[in-house]
């Protein structure tokens, strides 16, 4: 299995929060991270203004407008590399030697 880059981890975390997972442990499980790595990456996302933290009945995280823009941009770039309606040839041509 290939390792994820830091950018992929951060995007996974943004997707988790955008998908409704606001509690730290829910983000941790959805992004498949350890607690120490989660807190490190959460701090980075907070400093960059991509997430905001609220303290209501515990700590909750919400994605900011800027975070949504980053996520949308990332999805546009991914769709260029992995188009959904891409058709692959059904026949494989083998050359005879």
Beta strands, then each sheet from edge to edge (+ up, - down):
strand 1: 51-55
strand 2: 59-63
sheet 1: 1+ 2-
end
